[in-house]
Amino acid sequence: MRCFLLFLLLLPLAGPAAEKPNIIYILADDLGYGDLSCYGQEKFETPHIDRLATEGMRFTRHYSGNTVCSPSRAVLMTGIESGRNYLRSNLPEARAALPQELTVLPEVFQQAGYRTGAFGKWGLGVTTRGGPQNPLEQGFDEFCGCKSQIIAHTYYPSRIIRNGKEEMLDGKTYSPPIMMEAARDFIRRSAKEKKPFFCYIPTTVPHAAMQAPAALHAKWRKVFPQFDDVIGKYGAGPGETTPDVVNPIAGFAAMMEYLDGEVGRILDLLVELGIDDHTLVMFASDNGAHMEGGHRPEFWDSTGGLRGHKRDMHEGGIRTPMLARWPGHIAAGRTTDHLSGFDDVLPTLCGLLGEPVPAQSTGLSFLPTLLGQGNQPEHDYLHIEFRKFNDETQTQVLESQALCFGKWKVFRAVGKPLELYNLEDDPAEAHDLADDPACAAVVRKALGYLKEASRPLP
């Protein structure tokens, strides 16, 4: 009996893995570093998303997996940085599928006894097809979301996919709420059955077409009537409806208010279900702010003063907001400048679950930073490589690279000289120091890192 009581007393010291916390990972689509008020946005507010910062941790040097959608998601799922990843550009969807020989993020959760669900834009294949394109074949027990990446370009699709089957819509239904309600239903059922869960929510907001719920759009048109003569246009593939948007500037603000409200509803649900202090909520974006569908990131300062946008490798294209909240475990109101990226998410969550890190992973766990425990391993460098798909040769052709180490950042576009920036003094990358004799040793180190970092495509 005495031994049994001692065992019970020691249970809380067994570490995070013994607790099996629920994990919710929300991935915004093309959200810029400055698009949240907790990162400096001043033209609208995001109070519910900001709660993740005020009640948890805000990262200031977290990097997406790439500067465009699919390869960024491949890094998140595999834990393999982009210079070693199979996917380094947006490919035709059949070729974007995760290799089945890899152990990917949801499979780690399944191995740990979790229920897994994905709700939104998969971006790694056509979700009605069998085999590796299908999220149900990659470790997810449930999926509700977009049929394909191109159909995800409209918020009024002809259909959504629920567990591999098409559900037809009327072309007039704003689809994100369907996926968000499916996510909440997944959370409710898992909590009722006392099953630990991993809920992945790769929302389509605020990607591409600036289509928002009608009432919110009307509200923001009154705030910004000077843009009523601007028409936003975008396409989503054959047979899909992509309504033009009158005043896409108002549309963006409305989309952000909608997304913020959905995050608030999730946080309220956790309290209602009594699992708030047992659930880690993470929030990030797949790449920087876009310039499509009438969106004007310069009007919103969507990059937060950083240089560049989606599709380039300057900070505005790859640095992402990253927030993490877990009451009682992550100290409230903390900010970290720890250098981290999407390939670190897999080993971080493996550490939390007490699961082995898949052999393919190149990332480093930032769990010590989250929990304020132990020594945090640091990257020698963080590398991102962007390629463009060549239709004629059917190959991924190198376009540019970015590499961060310490306070330094190098950027290299194919056919152009290397650029060097001191991000500590110059986060906007305004002053190229590559030709400064005082930085010659730094340039040599960077060139060595670049040679080591990029590997041939598998």
N, C-alpha and C positions, 0 to 999 in steps of 0.2 A: 504493500500500500504506500509506504514511504517513497519508494522508487517511482511509483505511478504519479504521486503528487509532485515530485520533483520534475518529472517529464512534462506535466501540465504547466508548471511554472516556467519552464524553459521554452515552451512553444512560441511565445512572441519573439524570442530571440533567434528563431530559426531562419529569419531573413525573408525577403519579399517573395521568393519562390514558394514558400510554405503557405502564403496567403492567397495565391492564385487571384490576383486582382483582375477585374475586367479592364479591357483596353478599347478605347474608341479613338480611331485615327481619322481626322477629317482633313481631306486634301482639297483645297480650293484649286480652281483651274485658271491660270494666268493672272493671279492676284499679285499685284506689285508689293514691294517691300514697304512702301508708304501708304498702302490702301487701308490700313487700320488706324483708328485714332490712337491706339497704344503705341504705334510706330510713327506718329506725327501727323496723321491725316486731320485737316482742319475744316474741310467743307461739308463733311457729314460725320456722324458718330457711329461707332460700333460697340455699344456698351456691353452687350452680352459676350462677344468675343473678347473684349477687354477684360472681362472677369477671369479669363484664363491666365492673363498676365498679373492682375492684381491679387488673385488668389493662388497663383502658381509662379511659373518661371518664364521669362522672356529671353530668347536667344537673339543676339545681335550679329553673330557671324555663323549662321547656318546656311548651307548651300543646297539647292535642289540638285537632283541627279543629272540634269542637263538643262539646256535652254529651250527645249521644246518638249512636248507632251510624252510621247511613247517611251523614248529612251530614259526620261527622268523616272517614269514609273517602273521601268525595268531595273533601274538601280535600286529603287525602294524595295521592290519585291525580292531581288536576288542578293542584296548586300554587296554587289560588285561595282566598283567605281567605273565611270564611263569609259576610261581609257583601256579597260580590260573587259568591258561588257560586250555581249554579242550584238547589242542594239545601241547605236550611236547617232541615229537619225530617225525621222519619221518614215517608216517603210510601208509598202502595201500591207494591209493588215494580216494577211495570211502568213507573212514572213516576220511579223512582230511577236509571235507567240513565244512565251517563256519555254526554254528547253526543259523537257521533262526529266532530264537527268539531274537537274539542280533541285536542291531543297529550298523552297521559297517561303516567304514570310507566313502565309496562312497555314502551310504544312507544319511549320514549327508549332503553331498554336494547336493544331489537331493532335500532334504528337504529345502535347502537354495536357490533353484531355479537354480542350476548349471547343465550344461551338463557334463556328466562323461564318460571317456574312459580309457581303460586299454590296453596296447600294449606290449606283451612279454610273460613272464613265470608266470602263475597264481600260480601254486604250491599248490592249495587247492582243487583239484578235476579235473576230466576229463571235459574239456571245451565244449564237444559236448553233454554232458548229461544234461537232464533237472533237475530242483530242485536245492538244495543248492550247488552242485559242480560247477555249472555254474556261472561265473562272471556276466552274464546278469540277474541272479536271485538274485544277491547280491549288486545291486545298480549301476551297470555300464550300461550305455546306449549303449556303443559300446565295442567290444573286437576284437583284432587281435593278434594272437600269437600262442603259442604251444598248442598242443592237450592235452598233459599230462606232468607231471614232468619227467618221464623216457624218453619220446621222446625229451624233451628239452636238453637231454644229447648230442645230435648231432646238429651241425650247418647246416647239410644237410638233413633235415627230408623229409619224403615222402609226408608230407602235412602240411599246417598251417590251423588254424581255424579263420574264419572271421564271427563274429556275429552268432556263433553256427553252421556254415556250413563249411565243409571241402573243401579246395582248394588244389588239388593235385599238387605236384611239381615233378621234374624229378630226384631228388636225387643228383643233381649236382649244385643246386642253394644254395648259401650262404644266409641263411634265415634272419639274423638280420636286413639287410637293408629294407626288406619288412615291418617288424614291425615298424621300425623307420619312414619310409615314411608314414605309416598309422597314426602314431602319429602326424606327421607334417601336414598331411591332415586334421586331426581332429582339430588341432590348427587353421589352415587357415579357415576352415568352421565356427568354433565358432567365430573367430574374425570378419569374414565378416558379420555374422548374429548378431554381438554385443551381444553374449551370454557369460556370465561368465562360465569358464570351469575348471574342475579338470582333468588333464592329468597324469595318473599313468603309468610310463614306467619301469616295472621290466625286464630289459634287461637280456639276458642269459650270457652276457660277464662279466667276463672271466672264467666261470664255466667249469670244467671237461676237455673235449677234447680241446686241444690247436689248434683249427682250426681257421684260420684267412683268410681274403681276400688274394688271391694268390699274387698280386703285393706287398702288404705290407709284406707278409711272405718272399718273395724273397729278399726284401730290407733288412730285419733284419737277414736273413741267411748270408748276406755278412758282417754284423757287428759281428756275433757270429759263424763263420764257424767251430770253434772247437767242436761244438755240432752236427755237421751234421751226426755223427754216432749214435746219440740217436734217438730212434723211440718211439713216444708217442702213446699209445693205450687206447681206451675207448669204452664202449658199450652203446647202447641206446635202447635195447629191441628188440623183434622179428620184423623182416621185415624192420628195419631201417639201413641206411648206416652210419657208423662212420669211415671214412677213417683214416688210420694210418697217423701220422704226423711226417715227417722227420724234426728233429730239433725243438722239441716243445718249447725249450727255446726261439728261434726266434719267434715261433708262439705266445707266450705270449706277447712279446713286440709289435708284429704286432696287436694283439687283442686290446691292450691298446691304440695304436695309432688310431685304428679304432674307439674305443669308444670315445676317446677324440675328434676326428673329428665330430662325431655325436652330441656330446654336443655343439660343436661350431656351427654346423648348426642350432640347435634349438635356440641358443642365437641370431644368425644372423637373423633368421626368426622373432623373437620377435621385433627386430628393424625394419625390413622390414614392418611388419604389424602395427607398431606404438603402440605396447602394451608392450614394454619392461619395462617401469616404472610402469606398472599396473599388473606385473606378478611376483609372488614369485616362484623361482626355488630352489628346495631342492635336495640334492644328498647324498646317503648313500649306505652301503653294507649290505646284509642280514646276513653275518657272516664273520669270518676271512678267511685268505688265505687257499686254499686247497692244497693237495699234490697228485693230481691225473693226469692221462693223460700225464705224463712226465713233469708236472710242477715242478719247483724247487724253492720254495719260499725262501730257504736259500740263493740262488744265488742272488736273487733280494732284499734281506732283506725286504721281503713283510710284515713282522710284525712290521717293524719300530723299531726293538730292543726289542719288547715285546715277552714274552714267550708264546709258544703254537700256535696252528693252528686250523682250522675247526675241530669240533667234540670234542674239549676239552674246559674247562671253565677257563683256564688262559686267560690273557688279549689278547693275539694274536688270540684267537678263538672268542672273543665276542666284543672287542672294535672296533668300526667302524669309518672311516672318516665320518664326517657330515658337509655339507656346505649349506649355505642358502644365497640367493642373492635376493634383492628386492630394486632396485634403488630408492633413495629418502625416503626410510623407514628403511632399515637396513644400518647402518653406514658402510662404506667401510673399509676393512682391519682389522676388529676386530677379536680377538681370545678370546674364552671363555673356562674356565675349569669347567663350570657348569655341575654337574652330572645329566645326562639325558639318556633316553632310548626310545625304540620304543613305549612303552605304553604311552609315553608323547606326541606323535605326534597327536593322536586323540584329546585330550583336547586342545592342542595348536591351531589346525586348527578350532576347535569349537569356541574358543575364538576369532579367527580372523574373523570368519563368523558371530559371534553373535548368534550362535546356542547353545542350551543346551547340556552339556556333557552327553552322554548316561550313564545310571545308573551303567552299568557293569564296567566302566572304573576305573582302579587303578592308572592312570598316573596323572602327574602334568603339567600344561601348562608351556612351557618355552617362551611364547610370550613376557613377560617383558624383557627377555634376548635378544630376537631377535630385539625388537624395542627400547631397552634402556629406557623403561618407567616403572615406578612403582617398587614395591618390588617383587623380584623373590622368589616364594615358593621353599623350598628345601626338597628333600626326606630325611626321617629318614634313609632310606637305599634303595638301588636298588638291586633287587634279580633276579637271573636267574637260572632256573632248567632244566636240560637236562635228558631225559629218552631215553632208547633204546627200540625199539619194539621187543617183543618176539614172534616169529612166532608160537611157540608151544602153548603158553598160550593165544596168541592174546591180550596181555596186554602191556602197557607202563611201563617199569621197571626202577626205579630210578637208574641213573648212577652217577650224580654229581651235585653239586650246587656251585654257586658263589654269594657273597653278598658284596656290597660296601657301606661303610658309612664313611663320612668324608674322611680322608686320608687312611682309612683302607680297606683291602680286605681280605675276608676269602674264602677259597676254600675247599670243602669237597667232596671226592669221596667215594662211598659206600664201606664200609669195611676198610677204611683207616683213619688215624688220621686227624683231622682238621689242616689246614695250615693257617697262618696269615701273611699278608704282609703290610708294610707301603708303599703305592704306591707313596707317595710324595718323599720319599728317595730312593725307590727301585721299579721303574715302571716295571722292568724286572722280578720281583718276584723271585729273587735269594736267598733271606735270609728269611727263615721261622722263625717267631718270636713266634710261638704258645707256645713254652716251656719256653719262657723268663719270669721269675717271674715278671718283670716290666710291662708285658702286660697281666697279669692275669685278670684284670678288663675288658680289651678290649675283651678278649676271652669270658668271661661270658656274656657280652653284645651281642657279635656276636651269641652265642648259643641261647640266647633269641630271637634274631631277626630271626634266621633260623627256630626256632620252630613256630614262628608266621607267617612266610612268606609262607611256603609250606602248601598247602591245598590238601585234597584228590581230585582225579580226578572227575570231574562232571559226 
